[in-house]
């Protein structure tokens, strides 16, 4: 069935009817918040915790007569999305409700017994983007761990994975303790395919929390979501999940370029109008790089040359050259390997430009953290070929997906 959407200037666009997926907060509301009655509630959320009418989960729970919301806990970017990437957050009060806001992205990344003593249950409502290096799932996992240690139950209000539920890429390992951080907290594949509720159950039941401790977790599942859905198919509004994830489709490009972006040797669109969709540097021949990449015939992606000056951030006002990426088939594109294909072809064209030597030494550590290993960098830098790292990067991904399937809540 088709319907017409009327846009500005009298332009008509035909689009397929969208599904009406209900998120966990909407299902919870439909059931009159019964699972929260008689309990002191703490809420981990941010600006992405909303219903389809854009009302904040904070305000929904605060206004519900049978819910006693007593505390808020914020991840990176803040409780209402007011902080930049990496910016430390202090404890504060929420201006709208007056509730205390305990920071989980400041002195403490994991809730302490002191800030949990005022609650009986932790509710988590946050939009993930399907990548291990996105800090929200690390915050969730550490919060579940703390709840288990303090005999507090956890309720997850589930939301869609914008990458869908079938994509798993990148080895599910963190090789060394030094590599464990909020950008690589738990040994799951880099693109993990879970909803946050499924991931919470996986971490809990697979013994991946500290000392294999387990928590009482209840997932309030979505209604109407299917694993094959992209976010547009849900009919839900996308709320900017962090400053450089303005659209649900940006999540795909984050997986495609975010690892390489950690080096700082390339601009990946941060500071310009296409975050995570670009690969650029002053020394790149844009036309030659686009041709080389397109000649590889990588499934599901095409490239075009681009020239631009970032408006802010690193390399502000510097004239850069590179390629813009266009995903043509979300199911077939090998998202995480694209950045390594870019490195491969850049090195062919500029063998004097070793990006691992051009960057600051501290960035190499971040690169290893998001990869979960130093093996990728060390192996790739010997030959600059994707072939050299494919077996390492794809190690045990299929086995991990098979294990993950028993935690799927949706078909």
C-alpha positions in Angstrom: 0.0 0.0 0.0 1.3 3.5 -0.9 0.6 6.9 0.6 1.7 10.4 -0.5 3.7 12.7 1.7 3.4 16.4 0.8 6.7 18.2 1.3 7.6 21.9 1.0 7.2 23.7 -2.3 4.4 21.4 -3.4 6.7 18.4 -4.1 5.0 15.0 -3.7 6.9 11.9 -2.8 5.4 8.4 -2.7 6.6 6.1 0.1 5.7 2.7 1.4 3.5 2.6 4.5 5.6 2.3 7.6 5.2 -0.2 10.4 4.1 1.1 13.8 6.7 -0.3 16.1 6.0 0.3 19.8 9.1 0.8 22.0 9.5 -0.5 25.5 8.5 2.8 27.1 5.2 2.8 25.1 4.5 -0.9 26.0 5.3 0.0 29.7 2.8 2.9 29.5 0.1 0.7 27.9 0.5 -1.6 30.9 0.1 1.3 33.3 3.7 0.9 34.6 2.6 -2.1 36.8 6.1 -3.5 37.1 7.3 -0.2 38.8 4.5 0.1 41.3 5.6 0.4 45.0 9.3 0.7 44.0 11.8 3.6 44.2 12.8 4.0 40.6 16.2 5.1 39.2 16.4 5.9 35.4 19.4 5.7 33.1 18.5 7.5 29.9 19.2 10.5 27.8 17.6 12.6 25.0 16.9 9.4 23.0 14.5 8.0 25.7 11.3 9.3 24.2 7.9 8.0 23.0 6.7 8.4 19.4 5.2 11.8 20.4 8.7 13.0 21.4 7.9 13.0 25.1 10.8 12.2 27.3 10.8 9.0 29.3 12.0 11.1 32.2 8.8 13.2 32.1 6.6 10.2 31.4 7.7 8.4 34.5 7.9 11.5 36.6 4.3 12.4 35.8 2.9 8.9 36.2 0.9 8.8 39.5 1.8 5.3 40.3 5.6 5.7 39.6 8.0 7.0 42.2 11.0 8.2 40.1 13.7 9.3 42.6 17.0 9.5 40.6 18.4 9.9 37.1 21.7 8.6 35.8 23.4 9.9 32.7 25.8 8.4 30.2 28.1 10.2 27.8 26.5 13.4 26.3 24.3 14.0 29.3 20.8 13.3 30.5 19.2 15.6 27.9 22.0 15.4 25.3 23.7 18.6 26.2 27.4 17.5 26.3 30.0 17.0 23.5 31.8 13.7 22.8 34.3 12.9 25.5 33.3 15.8 27.7 33.3 14.9 31.4 30.0 15.3 33.2 29.4 16.3 36.8 26.6 15.4 39.1 23.7 17.9 38.9 20.0 18.3 39.1 17.5 18.0 36.2 16.1 21.4 35.5 12.7 20.1 34.4 12.0 17.7 37.3 14.4 18.8 40.0 15.6 15.2 40.4 19.3 14.4 41.1 21.3 13.5 38.1 24.2 11.1 38.9 26.9 11.1 36.2 28.2 7.9 34.7 30.6 9.7 32.5 32.7 11.6 35.0 34.7 10.4 38.0 32.7 7.2 38.0 31.7 5.1 34.9 30.0 2.5 37.0 27.2 3.3 39.6 28.5 3.3 43.1 26.7 1.7 46.1 26.1 5.2 47.5 24.2 6.4 44.4 22.2 3.2 44.2 21.1 3.0 47.8 18.1 5.3 47.1 16.5 3.0 44.5 14.9 -0.4 44.3 15.0 -0.8 40.6 17.0 0.6 37.7 15.2 1.3 34.5 17.3 1.7 31.3 15.9 3.4 28.2 18.5 4.5 25.7 19.0 4.2 22.0 22.1 2.3 20.9 23.5 2.3 17.4 24.7 -1.3 17.1 28.5 -0.9 17.6 30.7 -2.1 20.4 32.6 1.1 20.5 29.5 3.3 21.2 29.7 4.0 25.0 26.0 3.6 25.8 26.1 -0.2 25.9 29.2 -0.2 28.0 27.4 2.1 30.5 24.4 -0.2 30.5 26.6 -3.3 31.1 28.4 -1.6 34.0 25.1 -0.5 35.5 23.7 -4.0 35.3 26.9 -5.2 37.0 26.5 -2.6 39.8 22.8 -3.5 40.2 23.7 -7.2 40.6 26.3 -6.3 43.2 23.8 -4.3 45.2 20.7 -6.6 44.8 18.8 -4.2 42.6 16.7 -5.4 39.7 17.0 -3.9 36.2 14.2 -3.2 33.7 15.3 -2.6 30.1 12.9 -0.6 27.9 13.8 -2.0 24.5 14.5 -0.1 21.3 15.4 -1.0 17.7 18.9 -1.6 16.6 19.3 0.9 13.7 21.6 -1.6 11.9 18.9 -4.2 12.0 19.2 -7.5 13.9 21.1 -9.7 11.5 24.5 -8.0 11.0 27.5 -9.2 13.0 31.0 -8.1 12.1 34.4 -7.9 13.9 36.0 -10.4 16.2 34.3 -10.8 19.6 37.4 -10.5 21.7 39.3 -7.9 23.8 42.8 -9.3 23.9 44.4 -7.4 26.8 43.1 -5.8 30.0 44.7 -2.4 28.9 42.2 -2.4 26.0 39.1 -2.6 28.2 37.3 0.8 28.2 34.0 2.3 27.5 34.7 2.0 23.8 35.4 -1.8 24.2 34.0 -3.0 27.5 32.6 -6.4 26.7 33.7 -9.2 24.3 31.0 -8.9 21.7 31.4 -8.5 17.9 32.1 -4.9 16.8 28.8 -4.8 15.0 26.7 -6.8 17.4 23.1 -7.2 16.0 21.4 -7.0 19.4 18.8 -4.7 20.7 19.8 -3.3 24.1 17.4 -5.8 25.8 18.9 -8.7 24.0 22.4 -7.6 24.7 21.6 -7.1 28.4 20.4 -10.7 28.7 23.4 -11.9 26.7 26.0 -10.2 29.0 24.1 -11.4 32.1 23.5 -15.0 31.1 26.9 -15.6 29.4 28.8 -14.6 32.6 30.4 -11.5 31.0 29.8 -9.3 34.0 32.5 -9.0 36.7 33.1 -12.2 38.6 30.3 -13.7 36.4 27.7 -12.1 38.7 24.1 -12.2 37.6 21.3 -9.6 37.9 17.6 -9.9 37.9 16.7 -8.4 34.5 13.3 -7.8 32.9 13.1 -6.7 29.3 10.0 -4.8 28.3 10.1 -5.8 24.6 9.0 -3.8 21.6 5.9 -4.7 19.7 6.1 -5.0 15.9 9.9 -4.9 15.5 11.5 -7.5 13.2 15.2 -8.2 12.8 15.2 -7.4 9.1 13.9 -3.8 9.7 16.0 -0.7 9.2 15.1 2.2 11.4 13.0 3.9 8.7 10.7 0.9 8.5 9.8 1.3 12.2 7.8 4.5 11.8 9.6 5.9 14.8 11.3 9.3 15.1 15.0 9.3 15.2 16.5 11.5 18.0 20.1 12.5 17.5 21.8 10.0 19.7 25.1 12.0 20.0 26.2 15.2 18.3 27.5 13.4 15.2 24.8 10.8 14.8 22.1 13.1 13.4 20.2 10.4 11.4 19.6 6.7 11.9 21.5 5.9 8.7 24.6 7.6 10.2 24.9 4.4 12.4 25.9 2.5 9.3 28.6 5.0 8.4 29.9 5.1 12.0 30.6 1.3 11.7 32.2 2.0 8.3 34.7 4.8 9.4 34.8 5.1 13.2 37.7 2.9 13.8 39.9 4.7 11.3 38.7 8.0 12.7 40.4 7.2 16.0 43.8 7.8 14.3 43.2 11.4 13.5 45.2 10.9 10.2 42.0 11.2 8.2 39.0 13.5 8.4 35.9 11.2 8.4 33.4 14.1 8.1 33.4 15.3 11.7 33.3 19.1 11.5 31.6 19.0 8.1 28.0 18.2 7.1 28.5 14.5 6.5 29.8 12.9 9.7 31.3 9.4 9.3 30.5 9.4 5.5 33.9 10.7 4.3 37.5 9.8 4.1 39.8 12.8 3.4 43.2 14.3 4.0 45.3 17.1 2.4 47.5 14.7 0.5 44.8 12.5 -1.1 44.1 12.6 -4.9 40.3 12.3 -4.6 39.6 11.3 -8.2 42.3 8.5 -8.2 41.2 7.2 -4.8 37.5 7.1 -5.9 38.4 5.2 -9.0 40.6 2.7 -7.2 37.9 2.0 -4.6 35.1 1.6 -7.2 37.3 -0.7 -9.2 37.4 -3.1 -6.3 33.6 -3.7 -6.7 33.0 -4.0 -3.0 29.5 -5.2 -2.5 26.9 -2.6 -1.4 29.0 0.6 -1.6 30.2 3.2 -4.1 32.5 6.2 -3.8 32.7 9.6 -5.3 35.5 12.2 -5.1 34.9 15.1 -2.7 36.8 18.3 -1.8 35.8 20.4 1.3 36.9 22.5 4.3 35.7 21.4 7.7 33.8 24.2 9.5 35.0 23.2 13.0 36.9 20.5 14.9 40.3 19.2 13.7 41.6 20.6 10.4 39.1 23.5 10.5 39.3 25.6 7.3 41.9 23.2 5.8 41.2 22.2 2.2 40.8 18.4 2.2 40.4 15.9 -0.6 38.9 12.4 -0.4 35.9 10.2 -1.1 32.3 10.3 0.0 30.7 6.8 0.6 27.3 5.7 -0.6 25.8 2.6 0.7 23.8 0.9 -2.0 22.9 -2.4 -0.2 22.8 -2.4 3.5 22.6 -6.1 3.8 25.6 -6.9 1.6 28.0 -4.1 2.5 31.0 -5.3 4.7 30.7 -2.2 6.9 33.7 -2.5 9.1 36.2 -3.5 6.4 35.5 -0.4 4.2 37.9 1.7 6.3 40.6 -0.8 5.7 40.0 -0.9 2.0 40.4 2.9 2.0 43.7 2.6 3.9 44.8 -0.1 1.4 44.1 2.1 -1.7 45.5 5.2 -0.1 48.8 3.4 0.6 48.9 2.2 -3.0 48.6 5.7 -4.2 50.8 7.3 -1.5 53.3 4.7 -0.1 55.1 7.5 1.6 52.1 8.2 3.8 51.9 5.6 6.6 48.8 6.7 8.6 50.0 4.9 11.7 53.2 7.0 11.7 51.4 10.2 10.8 49.2 10.1 13.9 50.0 10.9 17.5 51.2 7.8 19.5 48.2 8.1 21.9 45.8 7.6 19.0 47.3 4.2 18.3 46.1 3.0 21.7 42.6 4.2 20.9 42.7 2.5 17.6 43.7 -0.8 19.4 40.9 -0.3 22.0 38.1 0.0 19.4 39.5 -3.0 17.6 39.8 -4.9 20.8 43.3 -6.0 19.8 46.7 -4.6 18.6 46.9 -7.5 16.0 44.8 -5.7 13.4 47.1 -2.6 13.4 50.3 -4.6 13.7 49.4 -7.1 10.9 47.8 -4.5 8.5 50.7 -2.1 8.8 53.1 -4.8 7.4 51.4 -5.0 4.0 48.5 -2.5 4.0 46.2 -5.2 2.5 42.7 -6.1 3.6 43.5 -9.7 2.8 46.1 -9.7 5.6 43.6 -9.0 8.3 40.3 -10.6 7.1 40.8 -13.8 9.0 41.8 -12.0 12.2 38.8 -9.5 11.9 36.3 -12.2 11.1 37.6 -14.7 13.7 34.7 -16.6 15.3 32.1 -14.1 14.2 29.8 -16.9 12.8 30.2 -18.8 16.0 29.3 -15.7 18.1 26.2 -15.1 16.0 25.1 -18.7 16.6 25.5 -18.2 20.3 23.7 -14.9 20.2 20.6 -16.3 18.5 19.3 -18.0 21.7 19.0 -14.5 23.2 17.0 -13.0 20.3 13.6 -11.7 21.4 12.4 -10.9 17.9 12.3 -12.8 14.6 
